[in-house]
Protein backbone atom coordinates (compact mmCIF):
# COMPACT_ATOMS: atom_id res chain seq x y z
CA UNK A 1 0.00 0.00 0.00
CA UNK A 2 1.24 3.51 -0.84
CA UNK A 3 2.22 5.48 2.25
CA UNK A 4 -0.52 8.09 2.59
CA UNK A 5 -0.76 10.64 5.36
CA UNK A 6 -2.29 14.12 5.33
CA UNK A 7 -0.18 16.47 7.42
CA UNK A 8 -2.18 18.40 10.00
CA UNK A 9 -2.02 22.22 10.25
CA UNK A 10 0.89 22.54 7.78
CA UNK A 11 0.74 26.34 7.48
CA UNK A 12 0.42 26.84 11.21
CA UNK A 13 3.38 24.52 11.87
CA UNK A 14 5.61 26.36 9.40
CA UNK A 15 4.57 29.74 10.83
CA UNK A 16 5.32 28.45 14.29
CA UNK A 17 8.76 27.09 13.42
CA UNK A 18 9.69 30.35 11.62
CA UNK A 19 12.32 28.52 9.57
CA UNK A 20 15.70 30.06 8.80
CA UNK A 21 16.97 28.96 5.35
CA UNK A 22 20.38 27.95 6.72
CA UNK A 23 19.12 26.45 9.98
CA UNK A 24 19.17 22.93 11.40
CA UNK A 25 15.74 21.34 11.89
CA UNK A 26 14.36 18.03 13.12
CA UNK A 27 11.14 16.33 12.08
CA UNK A 28 10.94 13.93 15.00
CA UNK A 29 7.90 12.08 13.61
CA UNK A 30 8.59 12.03 9.89
CA UNK A 31 5.71 9.76 8.85
CA UNK A 32 4.96 10.26 5.16
CA UNK A 33 7.30 13.29 5.09
CA UNK A 34 4.52 15.85 4.62
CA UNK A 35 5.91 18.27 7.22
CA UNK A 36 9.48 17.30 6.28
CA UNK A 37 8.89 18.37 2.68
CA UNK A 38 7.55 21.74 3.82
CA UNK A 39 10.59 22.28 6.03
CA UNK A 40 12.98 21.22 3.25
CA UNK A 41 11.34 23.67 0.82
CA UNK A 42 12.28 26.51 3.16
CA UNK A 43 15.91 25.44 3.61
CA UNK A 44 18.80 26.20 1.28
CA UNK A 45 21.93 24.16 0.59
CA UNK A 46 23.44 25.37 3.88
CA UNK A 47 20.49 24.07 5.87
CA UNK A 48 20.10 20.64 7.41
CA UNK A 49 17.08 18.44 8.13
CA UNK A 50 17.04 15.38 10.38
CA UNK A 51 14.13 13.01 9.71
CA UNK A 52 13.40 10.63 12.59
CA UNK A 53 10.86 7.82 12.63
CA UNK A 54 10.61 4.36 14.18
CA UNK A 55 8.62 2.99 11.24
CA UNK A 56 10.70 1.57 8.36
CA UNK A 57 7.86 2.19 5.89
CA UNK A 58 7.77 5.88 6.84
CA UNK A 59 11.51 6.35 6.39
CA UNK A 60 11.42 4.57 3.04
CA UNK A 61 8.67 6.92 1.82
CA UNK A 62 10.48 9.96 3.22
CA UNK A 63 13.64 9.11 1.27
CA UNK A 64 11.62 8.95 -1.94
CA UNK A 65 9.70 12.16 -1.36
CA UNK A 66 12.75 14.17 -0.32
CA UNK A 67 14.96 13.15 -3.21
CA UNK A 68 16.57 16.21 -4.76
CA UNK A 69 15.79 18.52 -1.83
CA UNK A 70 18.28 21.35 -1.34
CA UNK A 71 19.40 20.86 2.28
CA UNK A 72 21.48 18.05 3.71
CA UNK A 73 19.09 15.42 5.04
CA UNK A 74 19.77 12.66 7.55
CA UNK A 75 17.27 9.78 7.90
CA UNK A 76 17.38 8.12 11.30
CA UNK A 77 15.39 5.16 12.57
CA UNK A 78 14.73 5.92 16.22
CA UNK A 79 12.09 6.64 18.80
CA UNK A 80 11.51 10.39 19.04
CA UNK A 81 12.15 10.09 22.77
CA UNK A 82 15.83 9.57 21.89
CA UNK A 83 16.30 12.88 20.08
CA UNK A 84 19.26 13.89 22.28
CA UNK A 85 21.05 10.63 21.46
CA UNK A 86 20.35 11.07 17.75
CA UNK A 87 21.83 14.57 17.79
CA UNK A 88 24.90 13.41 19.72
CA UNK A 89 25.49 10.65 17.16
CA UNK A 90 25.22 13.16 14.32
CA UNK A 91 27.50 15.57 16.23
CA UNK A 92 24.91 18.34 16.17
CA UNK A 93 25.33 20.57 19.27
CA UNK A 94 22.07 22.52 18.89
CA UNK A 95 19.11 22.85 16.55
CA UNK A 96 16.98 25.74 15.32
CA UNK A 97 13.67 23.92 15.40
CA UNK A 98 11.95 20.61 16.01
CA UNK A 99 8.48 19.32 15.11
CA UNK A 100 6.49 16.52 16.72
CA UNK A 101 3.29 15.19 15.11
CA UNK A 102 2.22 12.72 17.78
CA UNK A 103 0.00 9.66 17.50
CA UNK A 104 -0.61 7.22 14.69
CA UNK A 105 -0.34 8.06 10.98
CA UNK A 106 -3.12 7.70 8.43
CA UNK A 107 -1.04 5.06 6.67
CA UNK A 108 -0.71 2.96 9.82
CA UNK A 109 -4.46 3.15 10.40
CA UNK A 110 -5.36 2.40 6.80
CA UNK A 111 -2.86 -0.41 6.17
CA UNK A 112 -4.80 -3.50 7.35
CA UNK A 113 -1.81 -5.73 8.05
CA UNK A 114 -0.45 -3.29 10.65
CA UNK A 115 -3.34 -4.19 12.95
CA UNK A 116 -4.01 -0.66 14.22
CA UNK A 117 -7.60 -0.40 13.07
CA UNK A 118 -10.82 -1.99 14.28
CA UNK A 119 -12.22 -1.58 10.74
CA UNK A 120 -10.08 -4.26 9.08
CA UNK A 121 -9.51 -7.92 9.85
CA UNK A 122 -5.82 -8.38 10.65
CA UNK A 123 -3.51 -9.93 13.26
CA UNK A 124 -3.38 -7.91 16.48
CA UNK A 125 -0.14 -5.97 16.09
CA UNK A 126 -0.12 -2.14 16.46
CA UNK A 127 3.68 -1.87 16.63
CA UNK A 128 5.01 1.35 15.11
CA UNK A 129 8.42 -0.30 15.03
CA UNK A 130 7.87 -3.87 13.83
CA UNK A 131 11.24 -4.97 15.15
CA UNK A 132 9.94 -4.54 18.71
CA UNK A 133 8.86 -7.72 20.47
CA UNK A 134 5.67 -6.68 22.28
CA UNK A 135 2.51 -6.35 20.18
CA UNK A 136 -1.18 -5.80 20.83
CA UNK A 137 -1.57 -9.58 20.92
CA UNK A 138 0.65 -9.71 24.01
CA UNK A 139 -1.22 -6.92 25.79
CA UNK A 140 -4.63 -8.45 25.09
CA UNK A 141 -3.68 -12.02 25.93
CA UNK A 142 -1.21 -11.72 28.82
CA UNK A 143 -2.07 -8.61 30.85
CA UNK A 144 -4.10 -9.09 34.02
CA UNK A 145 -7.70 -7.93 34.12
CA UNK A 146 -6.74 -5.15 36.54
CA UNK A 147 -3.98 -3.87 34.26
CA UNK A 148 -6.25 -4.01 31.20
CA UNK A 149 -8.88 -2.04 33.10
CA UNK A 150 -6.31 0.61 34.01
CA UNK A 151 -4.94 0.94 30.48
CA UNK A 152 -8.34 1.10 28.82
CA UNK A 153 -9.71 3.49 31.44
CA UNK A 154 -6.74 5.87 31.54
CA UNK A 155 -5.24 5.77 28.06
CA UNK A 156 -8.56 5.27 26.29
CA UNK A 157 -10.66 7.34 28.70
CA UNK A 158 -13.24 4.59 28.30
CA UNK A 159 -16.01 4.60 30.92
CA UNK A 160 -16.78 0.93 30.33
CA UNK A 161 -13.17 -0.19 30.85
CA UNK A 162 -14.12 -2.68 33.56
CA UNK A 163 -16.71 -4.43 31.42
CA UNK A 164 -14.36 -4.59 28.45
CA UNK A 165 -11.42 -5.92 30.48
CA UNK A 166 -13.62 -8.63 32.01
CA UNK A 167 -14.91 -9.64 28.58
CA UNK A 168 -11.37 -9.90 27.21
CA UNK A 169 -10.20 -12.10 30.07
CA UNK A 170 -13.25 -14.37 29.80
CA UNK A 171 -12.85 -14.77 26.05
CA UNK A 172 -9.17 -15.62 26.14
CA UNK A 173 -9.66 -18.49 28.57
CA UNK A 174 -11.06 -20.50 25.66
CA UNK A 175 -8.47 -19.45 23.09
CA UNK A 176 -6.15 -16.50 22.41
CA UNK A 177 -7.66 -13.38 20.87
CA UNK A 178 -5.69 -13.06 17.63
CA UNK A 179 -7.55 -10.77 15.20
CA UNK A 180 -8.57 -7.12 15.21
CA UNK A 181 -12.15 -7.80 14.17
CA UNK A 182 -12.43 -10.48 16.85
CA UNK A 183 -11.37 -7.96 19.52
CA UNK A 184 -13.58 -5.20 18.11
CA UNK A 185 -16.68 -7.40 18.19
CA UNK A 186 -15.85 -8.57 21.70
CA UNK A 187 -15.62 -4.93 22.85
CA UNK A 188 -18.90 -4.05 21.12
CA UNK A 189 -20.69 -6.94 22.80
CA UNK A 190 -19.36 -5.94 26.23
CA UNK A 191 -20.82 -2.43 26.06
CA UNK A 192 -24.40 -1.37 26.87
CA UNK A 193 -26.82 -1.01 23.99
CA UNK A 194 -26.87 2.79 24.31
CA UNK A 195 -23.08 2.97 23.97
CA UNK A 196 -23.19 0.76 20.87
CA UNK A 197 -25.50 3.29 19.21
CA UNK A 198 -23.07 6.19 19.62
CA UNK A 199 -21.62 7.78 16.48
CA UNK A 200 -18.10 6.72 17.45
CA UNK A 201 -17.22 3.04 16.97
CA UNK A 202 -17.44 1.25 20.36
CA UNK A 203 -13.90 -0.13 19.98
CA UNK A 204 -12.16 3.15 19.10
CA UNK A 205 -11.09 4.17 22.61
CA UNK A 206 -9.93 0.67 23.58
CA UNK A 207 -7.85 0.25 20.42
CA UNK A 208 -6.29 3.65 21.09
CA UNK A 209 -5.43 2.61 24.65
CA UNK A 210 -3.80 -0.65 23.56
CA UNK A 211 -1.80 1.15 20.86
CA UNK A 212 -0.49 3.67 23.39
CA UNK A 213 0.57 0.84 25.71
CA UNK A 214 2.24 -1.21 22.96
CA UNK A 215 4.33 1.74 21.78
CA UNK A 216 4.99 3.39 25.15
CA UNK A 217 3.74 6.64 23.69
CA UNK A 218 3.07 8.75 26.78
CA UNK A 219 6.40 8.03 28.45
CA UNK A 220 8.11 8.81 25.15
CA UNK A 221 6.38 12.22 24.92
CA UNK A 222 7.47 13.21 28.43
CA UNK A 223 11.11 12.32 27.77
CA UNK A 224 11.07 13.87 24.30
CA UNK A 225 9.83 17.27 25.52
CA UNK A 226 12.67 17.63 28.00
CA UNK A 227 15.33 16.51 25.51
CA UNK A 228 13.99 18.62 22.64
CA UNK A 229 13.81 21.83 24.68
CA UNK A 230 17.34 21.21 25.90
CA UNK A 231 18.58 20.72 22.32
CA UNK A 232 17.28 24.06 21.01
CA UNK A 233 19.64 26.93 20.27
CA UNK A 234 18.56 30.39 21.53
CA UNK A 235 15.70 31.52 19.31
CA UNK A 236 15.02 27.94 18.23
CA UNK A 237 11.44 26.70 18.32
CA UNK A 238 9.60 23.53 19.26
CA UNK A 239 6.20 22.75 17.70
CA UNK A 240 4.08 19.86 18.96
CA UNK A 241 0.82 18.52 17.52
CA UNK A 242 -1.10 16.21 19.86
CA UNK A 243 -4.35 14.32 19.32
CA UNK A 244 -4.99 12.92 22.79
CA UNK A 245 -5.80 14.84 25.96
CA UNK A 246 -3.13 13.00 27.96
CA UNK A 247 -0.48 13.82 25.35
CA UNK A 248 -1.50 17.47 25.29
CA UNK A 249 -1.40 17.63 29.10
CA UNK A 250 2.18 16.32 29.09
CA UNK A 251 3.21 18.89 26.47
CA UNK A 252 1.40 21.72 28.26
CA UNK A 253 3.01 20.86 31.59
CA UNK A 254 6.48 20.51 30.04
CA UNK A 255 6.18 23.90 28.37
CA UNK A 256 4.85 25.50 31.58
CA UNK A 257 7.69 24.04 33.64
CA UNK A 258 10.35 25.25 31.20
CA UNK A 259 8.71 28.67 30.91
CA UNK A 260 8.58 29.08 34.70
CA UNK A 261 12.15 28.06 35.41
CA UNK A 262 11.77 28.26 39.18
CA UNK A 263 11.05 24.92 40.85
CA UNK A 264 10.60 26.23 44.40
CA UNK A 265 7.35 25.33 46.22
CA UNK A 266 4.66 27.98 45.75
CA UNK A 267 4.59 28.79 49.45
CA UNK A 268 8.21 30.01 49.34
CA UNK A 269 8.23 33.85 49.53
CA UNK A 270 11.30 34.11 47.27
CA UNK A 271 13.06 31.85 44.79
CA UNK A 272 16.03 29.98 46.21
CA UNK A 273 16.57 27.46 43.38
CA UNK A 274 17.91 29.98 40.91
CA UNK A 275 16.01 28.44 38.02
CA UNK A 276 15.41 30.68 35.02
CA UNK A 277 12.83 30.35 32.24
CA UNK A 278 14.24 28.53 29.20
CA UNK A 279 11.34 29.01 26.75
CA UNK A 280 8.46 31.34 26.03
CA UNK A 281 5.18 30.52 24.25
CA UNK A 282 4.86 31.64 20.63
CA UNK A 283 1.07 31.37 20.48
CA UNK A 284 -1.35 31.96 23.31
CA UNK A 285 -2.74 28.58 24.32
CA UNK A 286 -3.30 26.01 21.60
CA UNK A 287 -3.87 26.33 17.85
CA UNK A 288 -6.53 24.13 16.27
CA UNK A 289 -7.45 23.32 12.69
CA UNK A 290 -9.50 25.77 10.65
CA UNK A 291 -12.99 24.94 9.42
CA UNK A 292 -11.58 24.51 5.91
CA UNK A 293 -9.02 21.97 7.11
CA UNK A 294 -11.61 20.10 9.16
CA UNK A 295 -13.74 19.71 6.04
CA UNK A 296 -10.72 18.55 4.04
CA UNK A 297 -9.20 16.30 6.71
CA UNK A 298 -11.60 15.10 9.43
CA UNK A 299 -8.71 13.46 11.32
CA UNK A 300 -7.50 16.97 12.22
CA UNK A 301 -10.55 17.43 14.46
CA UNK A 302 -8.79 16.60 17.74
CA UNK A 303 -5.40 18.10 16.83
CA UNK A 304 -3.84 20.72 19.11
CA UNK A 305 -0.67 22.62 18.26
CA UNK A 306 1.61 24.22 20.85
CA UNK A 307 4.73 26.19 19.95
CA UNK A 308 7.47 27.63 22.16
CA UNK A 309 10.76 29.50 21.58
CA UNK A 310 14.06 28.97 23.39
CA UNK A 311 15.28 31.99 25.34
Secondary structure, DSSP 4 states (H G I P E B T S, - for coil): -----PPSSHHHHHHHHT--TT-EEEETT-TTSHHHHHHHHT--TT-EEEEEES-HHHHHHHHHHTTT-SSEEEEEES-GGGHHHHHHHTT---EEEEEEE-S--HHHHH-GGG---SSS--BS---SSTTSS--HHHHHHHS-HHHHHHHHHHTS--TTHHHHHHHHHHHHTTS---BHHHHHHHHHHHS-HHHHTSSS-TTHHHHHHHHHHHHTHHHHHHHHHHHHHHHEEEEEEEEEEE-SHHHHHHHHHHHHHHHH---S-TT-SS--S-----EEESSSS-B---HHHHHH-GGGTT-EEEEEEE-
